[in-house]
């Protein structure tokens, strides 16, 4: 989803994205302990373009709902051992950019 709004002599562009991930098993044997239910991640960005079109100010975020998720997991069903690699938590960034030449 994207939207543009003219503000004074500049413009504000907002973007919102959703990535759905289906149910996953992180182990080839489909060991129940390595299963993750379906989930979604929301990312967004708001950017102000100054009148000169060379300067922008952006606020961006990933995993805005701070969903706990895993990028990998593994285990040994016989030994009852599991290991998980956590996905990125919510992250926010503020960025100021200026192009020196057109």
NUTI-486609 format. One record per atom (N, C-alpha, C): residue number from 1; residue in three letters; atom name; x, y, z. Coordinates in pm, whole numbers, plus 50000, padded with zeros to 5 digits. Example, Ala and Ser with C-alpha at 12.3 -4.5 7.8 and 13.67 -1.06 7.14 Angstrom:
BEGIN
REC   i  aa at  east north    up
REC   1 ALA  N 51319 49431 50780
REC   1 ALA CA 51230 49550 50780
REC   1 ALA  C 51320 49670 50780
REC   2 SER  N 51285 49775 50708
REC   2 SER CA 51367 49894 50714
REC   2 SER  C 51290 50003 50787
//
This chain:
BEGIN
REC   i  aa at  east north    up
REC   1 UNK  N 50086 49883 50000
REC   1 UNK CA 50000 50000 50000
REC   1 UNK  C 50090 50122 50000
REC   2 UNK  N 50060 50216 49914
REC   2 UNK CA 50139 50338 49905
REC   2 UNK  C 50046 50457 49887
REC   3 UNK  N 50085 50570 49947
REC   3 UNK CA 50003 50690 49938
REC   3 UNK  C 50095 50812 49931
REC   4 UNK  N 50058 50911 49850
REC   4 UNK CA 50135 51034 49839
REC   4 UNK  C 50045 51152 49874
REC   5 UNK  N 50101 51244 49954
REC   5 UNK CA 50027 51362 49998
REC   5 UNK  C 50115 51484 49976
REC   6 UNK  N 50063 51582 49903
REC   6 UNK CA 50137 51707 49883
REC   6 UNK  C 50126 51790 50010
REC   7 UNK  N 50242 51832 50064
REC   7 UNK CA 50245 51914 50186
REC   7 UNK  C 50333 52034 50158
REC   8 UNK  N 50272 52152 50154
REC   8 UNK CA 50348 52273 50122
REC   8 UNK  C 50414 52257 49987
REC   9 UNK  N 50545 52279 49983
REC   9 UNK CA 50618 52266 49856
REC   9 UNK  C 50684 52129 49843
REC  10 UNK  N 50661 52040 49938
REC  10 UNK CA 50717 51905 49934
REC  10 UNK  C 50606 51802 49924
REC  11 UNK  N 50645 51677 49941
REC  11 UNK CA 50544 51571 49939
REC  11 UNK  C 50582 51461 50038
REC  12 UNK  N 50480 51397 50091
REC  12 UNK CA 50496 51290 50189
REC  12 UNK  C 50448 51160 50125
REC  13 UNK  N 50534 51060 50126
REC  13 UNK CA 50500 50930 50068
REC  13 UNK  C 50502 50827 50181
REC  14 UNK  N 50391 50754 50196
REC  14 UNK CA 50386 50648 50297
REC  14 UNK  C 50369 50514 50226
REC  15 UNK  N 50435 50413 50282
REC  15 UNK CA 50429 50278 50225
REC  15 UNK  C 50412 50180 50340
REC  16 UNK  N 50326 50082 50319
REC  16 UNK CA 50302 49979 50418
REC  16 UNK  C 50298 49845 50347
REC  17 UNK  N 50371 49748 50400
REC  17 UNK CA 50377 49616 50338
REC  17 UNK  C 50347 49506 50437
REC  18 UNK  N 50296 49395 50386
REC  18 UNK CA 50263 49278 50468
REC  18 UNK  C 50319 49155 50397
REC  19 UNK  N 50395 49075 50470
REC  19 UNK CA 50449 48951 50415
REC  19 UNK  C 50391 48835 50494
REC  20 UNK  N 50317 48749 50427
REC  20 UNK CA 50257 48631 50492
REC  20 UNK  C 50349 48512 50474
REC  21 UNK  N 50366 48438 50580
REC  21 UNK CA 50444 48314 50574
REC  21 UNK  C 50356 48202 50624
REC  22 UNK  N 50347 48099 50545
REC  22 UNK CA 50264 47985 50582
REC  22 UNK  C 50329 47898 50689
REC  23 UNK  N 50253 47802 50737
REC  23 UNK CA 50303 47708 50838
REC  23 UNK  C 50430 47641 50787
REC  24 UNK  N 50529 47629 50877
REC  24 UNK CA 50658 47576 50835
REC  24 UNK  C 50709 47473 50934
REC  25 UNK  N 50781 47377 50879
REC  25 UNK CA 50861 47285 50961
REC  25 UNK  C 51006 47315 50926
REC  26 UNK  N 51090 47330 51028
REC  26 UNK CA 51230 47363 51004
REC  26 UNK  C 51320 47241 51005
REC  27 UNK  N 51260 47124 51011
REC  27 UNK CA 51336 47000 51014
REC  27 UNK  C 51277 46907 50910
REC  28 UNK  N 51358 46842 50834
REC  28 UNK CA 51310 46758 50723
REC  28 UNK  C 51220 46644 50771
REC  29 UNK  N 51237 46602 50895
REC  29 UNK CA 51154 46494 50947
REC  29 UNK  C 51019 46543 50996
REC  30 UNK  N 50992 46675 50984
REC  30 UNK CA 50868 46737 51029
REC  30 UNK  C 50845 46711 51178
REC  31 UNK  N 50954 46712 51254
REC  31 UNK CA 50947 46696 51399
REC  31 UNK  C 50859 46807 51457
REC  32 UNK  N 50757 46769 51532
REC  32 UNK CA 50655 46861 51582
REC  32 UNK  C 50716 46983 51653
REC  33 UNK  N 50824 46965 51724
REC  33 UNK CA 50884 47075 51798
REC  33 UNK  C 50947 47183 51711
REC  34 UNK  N 50967 47154 51584
REC  34 UNK CA 51028 47253 51495
REC  34 UNK  C 50924 47319 51404
REC  35 UNK  N 50799 47307 51438
REC  35 UNK CA 50691 47364 51358
REC  35 UNK  C 50665 47509 51399
REC  36 UNK  N 50633 47592 51300
REC  36 UNK CA 50590 47729 51328
REC  36 UNK  C 50462 47755 51252
REC  37 UNK  N 50360 47802 51324
REC  37 UNK CA 50233 47833 51260
REC  37 UNK  C 50248 47949 51163
REC  38 UNK  N 50151 47965 51074
REC  38 UNK CA 50152 48075 50978
REC  38 UNK  C 50152 48208 51053
REC  39 UNK  N 50217 48308 50993
REC  39 UNK CA 50222 48440 51055
REC  39 UNK  C 50249 48545 50947
REC  40 UNK  N 50239 48669 50985
REC  40 UNK CA 50268 48778 50893
REC  40 UNK  C 50358 48881 50957
REC  41 UNK  N 50432 48952 50873
REC  41 UNK CA 50520 49059 50919
REC  41 UNK  C 50482 49187 50845
REC  42 UNK  N 50473 49297 50921
REC  42 UNK CA 50437 49426 50864
REC  42 UNK  C 50557 49520 50869
REC  43 UNK  N 50586 49582 50754
REC  43 UNK CA 50694 49680 50744
REC  43 UNK  C 50633 49810 50691
REC  44 UNK  N 50698 49922 50722
REC  44 UNK CA 50645 50049 50674
REC  44 UNK  C 50753 50154 50661
REC  45 UNK  N 50719 50258 50587
REC  45 UNK CA 50812 50369 50565
REC  45 UNK  C 50731 50494 50535
REC  46 UNK  N 50775 50605 50591
REC  46 UNK CA 50718 50737 50561
REC  46 UNK  C 50835 50825 50520
REC  47 UNK  N 50826 50886 50402
REC  47 UNK CA 50935 50969 50351
REC  47 UNK  C 50882 51105 50310
REC  48 UNK  N 50950 51210 50357
REC  48 UNK CA 50918 51346 50314
REC  48 UNK  C 51022 51389 50212
REC  49 UNK  N 50976 51428 50093
REC  49 UNK CA 51061 51479 49987
REC  49 UNK  C 51054 51632 49991
REC  50 UNK  N 51166 51695 50021
REC  50 UNK CA 51169 51841 50025
REC  50 UNK  C 51153 51897 49885
REC  51 UNK  N 51122 52026 49875
REC  51 UNK CA 51092 52091 49747
REC  51 UNK  C 51205 52076 49646
REC  52 UNK  N 51330 52071 49692
REC  52 UNK CA 51442 52060 49599
REC  52 UNK  C 51455 51920 49537
REC  53 UNK  N 51376 51823 49585
REC  53 UNK CA 51376 51684 49535
REC  53 UNK  C 51511 51615 49552
REC  54 UNK  N 51603 51679 49622
REC  54 UNK CA 51734 51619 49647
REC  54 UNK  C 51750 51577 49793
REC  55 UNK  N 51660 51626 49878
REC  55 UNK CA 51669 51598 50022
REC  55 UNK  C 51544 51523 50067
REC  56 UNK  N 51567 51415 50140
REC  56 UNK CA 51455 51337 50195
REC  56 UNK  C 51480 51306 50342
REC  57 UNK  N 51371 51291 50415
REC  57 UNK CA 51375 51248 50554
REC  57 UNK  C 51279 51130 50565
REC  58 UNK  N 51330 51015 50610
REC  58 UNK CA 51248 50893 50617
REC  58 UNK  C 51248 50833 50756
REC  59 UNK  N 51133 50781 50793
REC  59 UNK CA 51119 50698 50913
REC  59 UNK  C 51073 50562 50861
REC  60 UNK  N 51149 50458 50893
REC  60 UNK CA 51114 50325 50844
REC  60 UNK  C 51117 50225 50958
REC  61 UNK  N 51036 50123 50945
REC  61 UNK CA 51032 50019 51047
REC  61 UNK  C 51006 49884 50985
REC  62 UNK  N 51064 49781 51046
REC  62 UNK CA 51039 49643 51005
REC  62 UNK  C 50980 49569 51124
REC  63 UNK  N 50902 49466 51095
REC  63 UNK CA 50833 49388 51197
REC  63 UNK  C 50762 49481 51295
REC  64 UNK  N 50680 49570 51242
REC  64 UNK CA 50615 49673 51323
REC  64 UNK  C 50529 49618 51436
REC  65 UNK  N 50475 49499 51420
REC  65 UNK CA 50391 49439 51525
REC  65 UNK  C 50474 49360 51626
REC  66 UNK  N 50606 49361 51608
REC  66 UNK CA 50702 49294 51696
REC  66 UNK  C 50669 49146 51714
REC  67 UNK  N 50639 49079 51605
REC  67 UNK CA 50606 48937 51605
REC  67 UNK  C 50731 48854 51635
REC  68 UNK  N 50719 48760 51726
REC  68 UNK CA 50829 48666 51752
REC  68 UNK  C 50819 48555 51648
REC  69 UNK  N 50928 48534 51576
REC  69 UNK CA 50930 48431 51471
REC  69 UNK  C 51071 48376 51461
REC  70 UNK  N 51084 48269 51384
REC  70 UNK CA 51212 48201 51373
REC  70 UNK  C 51253 48190 51227
REC  71 UNK  N 51383 48202 51204
REC  71 UNK CA 51434 48185 51068
REC  71 UNK  C 51480 48042 51047
REC  72 UNK  N 51507 47972 51157
REC  72 UNK CA 51551 47832 51149
REC  72 UNK  C 51530 47766 51284
REC  73 UNK  N 51514 47635 51281
REC  73 UNK CA 51503 47556 51404
REC  73 UNK  C 51547 47414 51370
REC  74 UNK  N 51593 47346 51470
REC  74 UNK CA 51634 47208 51449
REC  74 UNK  C 51626 47134 51580
REC  75 UNK  N 51623 47005 51573
REC  75 UNK CA 51614 46930 51696
REC  75 UNK  C 51637 46783 51676
REC  76 UNK  N 51640 46716 51786
REC  76 UNK CA 51655 46570 51790
REC  76 UNK  C 51541 46517 51874
REC  77 UNK  N 51443 46457 51809
REC  77 UNK CA 51325 46408 51881
REC  77 UNK  C 51361 46305 51987
REC  78 UNK  N 51461 46224 51962
REC  78 UNK CA 51499 46121 52058
REC  78 UNK  C 51567 46180 52181
REC  79 UNK  N 51640 46286 52164
REC  79 UNK CA 51712 46346 52276
REC  79 UNK  C 51636 46465 52335
REC  80 UNK  N 51522 46500 52278
REC  80 UNK CA 51440 46613 52324
REC  80 UNK  C 51521 46742 52329
REC  81 UNK  N 51602 46764 52226
REC  81 UNK CA 51681 46888 52217
REC  81 UNK  C 51629 46971 52100
REC  82 UNK  N 51614 47099 52124
REC  82 UNK CA 51570 47191 52018
REC  82 UNK  C 51660 47313 52018
REC  83 UNK  N 51680 47370 51901
REC  83 UNK CA 51754 47495 51887
REC  83 UNK  C 51677 47583 51789
REC  84 UNK  N 51664 47709 51821
REC  84 UNK CA 51591 47803 51738
REC  84 UNK  C 51677 47924 51707
REC  85 UNK  N 51664 47977 51586
REC  85 UNK CA 51730 48100 51548
REC  85 UNK  C 51620 48204 51529
REC  86 UNK  N 51617 48300 51618
REC  86 UNK CA 51509 48400 51619
REC  86 UNK  C 51519 48495 51501
REC  87 UNK  N 51403 48535 51449
REC  87 UNK CA 51397 48636 51345
REC  87 UNK  C 51417 48775 51406
REC  88 UNK  N 51435 48873 51322
REC  88 UNK CA 51460 49009 51366
REC  88 UNK  C 51340 49065 51443
REC  89 UNK  N 51364 49130 51557
REC  89 UNK CA 51255 49198 51629
REC  89 UNK  C 51221 49329 51557
REC  90 UNK  N 51129 49404 51613
REC  90 UNK CA 51095 49534 51555
REC  90 UNK  C 51221 49620 51547
REC  91 UNK  N 51237 49687 51434
REC  91 UNK CA 51350 49779 51416
REC  91 UNK  C 51297 49908 51354
REC  92 UNK  N 51349 50018 51402
REC  92 UNK CA 51311 50149 51350
REC  92 UNK  C 51437 50223 51310
REC  93 UNK  N 51427 50306 51207
REC  93 UNK CA 51541 50385 51162
REC  93 UNK  C 51492 50520 51110
REC  94 UNK  N 51572 50620 51133
REC  94 UNK CA 51547 50754 51081
REC  94 UNK  C 51662 50786 50987
REC  95 UNK  N 51630 50831 50866
REC  95 UNK CA 51733 50854 50765
REC  95 UNK  C 51715 50991 50700
REC  96 UNK  N 51822 51066 50694
REC  96 UNK CA 51824 51194 50623
REC  96 UNK  C 51921 51178 50507
REC  97 UNK  N 51873 51204 50384
REC  97 UNK CA 51957 51190 50265
REC  97 UNK  C 51956 51320 50186
REC  98 UNK  N 52072 51350 50129
REC  98 UNK CA 52081 51465 50039
REC  98 UNK  C 52172 51427 49923
REC  99 UNK  N 52120 51438 49802
REC  99 UNK CA 52200 51411 49682
REC  99 UNK  C 52278 51537 49647
REC 100 UNK  N 52409 51523 49630
REC 100 UNK CA 52494 51637 49603
REC 100 UNK  C 52483 51687 49459
REC 101 UNK  N 52442 51599 49370
REC 101 UNK CA 52427 51641 49231
REC 101 UNK  C 52296 51585 49178
REC 102 UNK  N 52248 51647 49073
REC 102 UNK CA 52120 51603 49013
REC 102 UNK  C 52141 51484 48929
//
